[in-house]
Amino acid sequence: AGIGEGTWANRSGANKHWPEIAVPLELHPSFDIAADSTQMVWVDVYIPKGSCVGTRQGSIAVSYAGGQQVVDASLRVRRFELPDVPTAKTMLPFEGGDILRRYTGQNWVHCSKEHTTRALFDRHYQLAWRHKVAMVGGSFDMCVAAASAKRDQPTPFQQDVLSGKTFTHHFNYSGPGEGVGTGIFSVGLYGSWRAQWEAEGEEGMKLHADRWVSWFENADPTIKDTEIFLYVIDESHNFSQTELWSSWAQGTGLRTMATLDLTEAVANVPS
């Protein structure tokens, strides 16, 4: 093992294009295969709930220069369904600014165009949810995000994710977990709550924590059972400060989390 140095931005592969391991056929319907070689193609088949048990017969046509080859295929549907919610809970932070910068070159969308990137964010959340990975964070409009945080409630986009609306036919989704919300929400991802109410001290912490808990308790039934937590801070070694903030939230019903080494957390941040 060695010791890393440098920063994320000046690493050797920063901001360069890399080959995609699974290029969608919708984007590249044809490709070259060298003579005397093979090419694997990944086929993702979603079997809807309630499908009749049995074997389906079909065929796959492979077209090439000068002809076509038809391959027989069969699909067996068995008598069980996979659960919508995985046994092992997941959480993957989603950085909206990074996504927007990759696709648009800008970190945020102007307030007057808050809906222009909704589909972009939906697709990323849907991709993760199709593989039973729940993402947290993500706001494509900093104006809406700031207003929602001030009101101590999720943004409309985040509410759709939590209720499962994002994962319905209305948003062009079909697959595992259809119509089911992600079930987890981070308040103040990476410690961003500090910009909203850190200056208000312990009283402010208790006030806003109570408001967040109250909002979820009174939310739509599809949302109210969501696991929520306050992301106190990310990878800080200021244990006394982390412990202080965490202790302020005790008794409010809002759980706290900080990314720390386990042994250091047990020894220095009991709250």
Disulfide bonds with the S-S distance in Angstrom:
Cys111-Cys143 1.39
